[in-house]
Amino acid sequence: MELFDGHCDTLSRCLRTGEGLERNGGHLDLERTARFTPYAQFFAIFGDREELGQEGLAGQFDAQYALFRREMEKNHDKIAPCRTGAEALAAFRTGRAAAFLSVEGAELLGCSLDGLERAFRLGVRAVNLTWNHANALSGSHCDRPERGLTPLGRAFVRRMEQLGMLVDVSHLSDPGFRDVMDCTAGPVLASHSNARAVFFHTRNLTDTQITAIINRTGVIGLNLYPAFLGERAGLDTVLAHLEHMLALGGARTVALGGDWDGVDALPEGIGHIGGLALLYERLLRENYPEDLVRDLFYSNMMRIVSERCST
């Protein structure tokens, strides 16, 4: 079973608990992902300024990046840090998983072009413009949601596109989303977002937003957090969001972005990332085409990374 998942907060959890990637008590570790071949994962660097303060965010980026490098070296026989689709394929050929870096909230980069350039040099290939807090780039879905991109935000997004980075619109305000689409030409990523028409939450995407991402051949990773899926969330709820995106034409767009280790609950029956096997089996049992299931689990995320992250 192949898997390319668009979002986890395992680095911040491991930094907090002192655990590592090979084996831990969270949602995701290399023992449990060994069942997926090939396997690729976006590891987010994340920090909350309400807990750390604005100045502490830069230190949090450096600490999680250093942890990522240590864990890549410690587990070099199992997983490889990757910046491009070609590097991921090379890792797969040697029997290893592929690890990509993202940043959840541009405040970790000081919301600056210099911070963005440094992150790119260090291997970051996707950035959420905001987390839950508004920042110098834009409002978020829940803080200053009426605010779109600032002039700095527009320059930041344009530079990301020039560098070949994925602009991640999960957590962004609705006006910010529109502004991203106005000042970019290529595909964008919503690494861990669901459908607002299925369950109303400002973290979820409207049909207009989903259609815009589809029309740009972008990618949307289904988020497995019950608060964004709906009440009494289980596999049926996940399928409801999937079906809605497929009905909008999203067969080449919808992927997985579990939000592993970033949430305090998962759908019934899915206790950790290994539980995705149940979703895979359910889809095949209900006669979803195998090509569609493969696209959902792997190919769609691999496509956008290969197209956008070439250096």
C-alpha positions in Angstrom: 0.0 0.0 0.0 1.4 3.4 -1.1 1.0 6.5 0.9 2.0 10.2 0.6 0.5 12.2 3.5 0.4 15.9 3.4 0.6 17.0 7.1 1.8 15.8 10.5 2.9 17.7 13.7 5.2 14.8 14.8 8.3 17.0 15.0 6.8 19.4 17.5 5.4 16.5 19.5 8.7 14.7 19.6 10.5 17.9 20.6 8.0 18.3 23.5 8.2 14.6 24.7 11.8 13.8 23.9 10.8 10.9 21.7 12.0 10.0 18.2 10.7 9.0 14.9 11.5 5.3 15.0 9.1 4.6 17.8 6.9 6.9 19.9 3.6 7.1 21.6 2.0 9.5 19.2 0.1 8.9 15.9 3.0 8.4 13.6 6.4 6.6 13.8 8.5 4.6 11.4 7.5 1.3 12.9 3.9 1.9 12.0 4.5 3.5 8.6 6.7 0.5 7.5 3.5 -1.1 6.2 3.3 1.6 3.5 5.6 1.1 0.5 6.5 3.6 -0.9 5.8 6.1 1.9 6.3 9.9 1.9 5.4 12.4 4.5 5.3 16.2 4.9 6.7 16.9 8.4 5.5 20.3 9.6 7.6 22.6 11.8 5.0 24.3 14.1 4.9 26.6 17.1 2.2 28.7 18.8 3.2 32.2 19.5 0.7 32.4 22.4 2.8 29.8 24.1 6.3 30.8 22.9 6.0 34.5 22.2 6.9 36.0 18.9 10.7 35.9 19.5 10.5 32.2 20.6 9.1 31.1 17.3 12.5 31.4 15.5 14.1 29.2 18.1 11.3 26.7 17.7 12.0 26.5 14.0 15.7 25.9 14.6 15.0 23.3 17.3 12.6 21.3 15.2 14.8 21.6 12.1 17.7 20.3 14.2 15.6 17.4 15.5 14.5 16.6 12.0 18.2 16.4 10.8 19.1 14.2 13.8 16.3 11.8 13.2 17.0 11.6 9.5 20.6 10.7 10.4 19.6 8.3 13.1 17.2 6.5 10.8 19.1 6.9 7.6 18.5 3.3 6.6 14.7 3.8 6.8 14.0 7.4 5.7 15.7 10.1 3.7 15.2 13.9 3.7 13.9 15.0 0.3 13.4 18.3 -1.5 12.1 17.1 -4.9 10.0 14.4 -6.3 13.1 12.9 -8.0 14.8 12.6 -4.6 11.8 10.9 -3.2 11.8 8.3 -6.0 15.5 7.8 -5.4 14.8 7.1 -1.7 12.1 4.6 -2.7 14.5 2.7 -4.9 16.7 2.1 -1.9 13.8 0.9 0.2 13.5 4.1 2.2 10.7 6.5 2.9 10.8 10.1 1.9 10.6 13.0 4.4 9.6 16.5 3.2 9.6 19.6 5.4 6.8 22.2 5.7 6.2 25.2 8.0 2.8 25.7 9.6 2.5 29.5 10.0 4.9 31.9 8.4 5.4 33.7 11.7 8.0 30.9 12.3 9.9 32.5 9.5 9.4 36.0 10.8 7.0 36.6 7.9 10.0 37.8 6.0 11.4 37.1 2.6 14.8 36.5 4.2 13.2 33.9 6.5 11.5 32.3 3.5 14.8 32.1 1.5 16.6 30.6 4.5 13.9 28.0 4.9 14.0 27.1 1.2 17.8 26.6 1.5 17.3 24.3 4.5 14.9 22.2 2.5 11.4 23.5 3.4 9.1 23.0 0.4 5.7 24.0 1.6 4.5 26.9 3.9 1.1 27.6 5.5 0.9 31.3 5.3 -1.0 31.4 8.6 -1.8 29.0 11.4 -4.7 30.1 13.6 -3.3 33.6 14.3 -3.4 36.5 11.9 0.1 37.6 11.0 2.0 40.1 8.9 1.0 38.2 5.7 -2.8 37.7 6.2 -5.7 37.0 8.4 -6.4 33.4 9.4 -9.7 31.5 9.3 -10.4 32.5 12.9 -8.3 35.6 13.7 -9.0 38.7 11.6 -10.9 36.5 9.1 -11.9 39.6 7.1 -8.3 40.3 6.2 -6.7 39.1 3.0 -3.1 39.2 2.0 -1.1 42.3 2.9 1.4 43.7 0.3 4.1 41.7 2.2 1.9 38.6 1.9 1.5 39.0 -1.8 5.3 39.4 -2.2 5.8 36.4 0.0 3.5 34.2 -2.1 5.0 35.4 -5.4 8.5 34.5 -4.1 7.3 31.1 -3.0 6.0 30.5 -6.5 9.3 31.6 -8.0 11.3 29.3 -5.8 9.1 26.3 -6.6 7.5 26.0 -3.1 4.0 24.9 -2.4 1.7 27.7 -1.1 -0.4 26.0 1.6 -3.8 27.7 2.1 -5.0 25.5 5.0 -5.8 27.8 8.0 -6.0 30.9 5.7 -8.8 33.4 5.7 -11.3 33.4 2.9 -10.1 36.7 1.5 -6.5 35.5 1.9 -7.4 32.5 -0.2 -8.9 34.7 -3.0 -5.8 36.9 -2.9 -3.5 33.8 -3.2 -5.3 32.7 -6.3 -5.1 36.3 -7.7 -1.4 36.6 -7.4 -0.3 33.1 -8.4 -0.6 31.1 -11.6 0.3 27.6 -10.6 -1.3 24.9 -8.4 -1.7 25.5 -4.7 -1.9 23.1 -1.8 -4.4 22.8 1.0 -2.5 20.2 3.0 -5.1 19.4 5.6 -8.6 20.7 4.9 -12.1 19.3 4.4 -15.3 20.4 2.7 -17.4 23.2 4.4 -20.5 22.0 2.6 -20.3 18.6 4.3 -19.5 20.1 7.8 -19.5 23.8 8.5 -16.2 24.9 10.0 -14.1 27.9 8.9 -11.1 25.5 8.7 -12.9 23.7 5.9 -13.0 24.8 2.2 -16.0 26.2 0.4 -17.1 24.6 -2.8 -15.8 27.7 -4.6 -12.4 27.2 -3.1 -12.3 23.5 -3.8 -13.2 24.1 -7.4 -10.5 26.8 -7.7 -7.9 24.4 -6.5 -9.2 21.7 -8.8 -9.0 24.1 -11.8 -5.4 24.8 -10.9 -4.6 21.1 -10.7 -3.8 21.7 -7.0 -4.1 19.2 -4.1 -6.3 19.0 -1.0 -5.4 16.7 1.8 -8.3 15.3 3.8 -8.0 16.2 7.5 -8.9 13.4 9.9 -9.6 15.7 12.9 -13.2 14.9 14.1 -13.8 18.6 14.8 -13.4 19.3 11.1 -15.1 16.1 9.9 -18.4 16.2 11.7 -20.2 14.8 14.8 -19.5 11.1 15.7 -16.8 11.1 13.0 -15.8 7.7 11.6 -14.9 6.3 8.2 -18.4 7.2 6.9 -17.7 10.8 7.7 -14.3 10.7 5.9 -16.0 9.2 2.9 -18.7 11.9 2.9 -16.0 14.6 2.5 -14.2 12.5 -0.1 -17.4 12.0 -2.1 -18.2 15.7 -2.1 -14.8 16.6 -3.5 -15.1 13.9 -6.1 -18.5 15.2 -7.1 -16.9 18.6 -7.7 -14.4 16.9 -10.1 -11.6 16.3 -7.6 -10.4 12.9 -8.5 -6.9 14.3 -9.4 -7.0 16.7 -6.5 -8.1 15.0 -3.3 -5.3 13.4 -1.2 -4.6 12.7 2.5 -3.4 15.2 5.1 -4.1 13.5 8.4 -2.9 16.2 10.9 -1.2 13.4 12.8 0.1 14.4 16.2 -1.5 17.8 15.8 -5.0 16.8 17.0 -6.3 15.3 20.2 -8.7 12.8 18.6 -9.1 10.8 15.4 -12.1 9.2 13.7 -13.5 6.1 15.3 -11.5 3.1 14.2 -8.4 5.1 13.3 -6.0 5.3 16.3 -2.9 6.2 14.4 -1.5 6.4 10.9 -1.6 2.6 10.5 -5.4 2.9 10.6 -5.4 4.3 7.1 -5.3 0.6 6.0 -8.9 0.4 7.2 -9.9 3.3 4.9 -8.0 1.8 2.0 -9.8 -1.6 2.5 -13.1 0.1 2.9 -12.7 2.0 -0.4 -11.8 -1.1 -2.3 -14.7 -3.1 -0.7 -17.1 -0.4 -1.9 -15.8 -0.7 -5.4 -13.9 2.5 -5.7 -11.6 2.1 -8.7 -8.1 1.0 -7.7 -6.6 3.9 -9.7 -8.7 6.4 -7.8 -7.7 4.9 -4.4 -4.0 5.1 -5.4 -4.4 8.7 -6.5 -6.0 9.5 -3.1 -3.4 7.7 -1.1 -0.3 8.6 -3.1 -0.3 9.8 -6.7 -2.0 13.2 -6.3 0.4 14.4 -3.6 3.3 13.0 -5.4 2.3 14.7 -8.6 2.1 18.2 -7.1 5.4 17.8 -5.3 7.1 16.5 -8.5 5.6 19.4 -10.6 6.3 22.2 -8.1 9.4 21.2 -6.1 12.0 20.6 -8.7 15.1 22.0 -7.0 
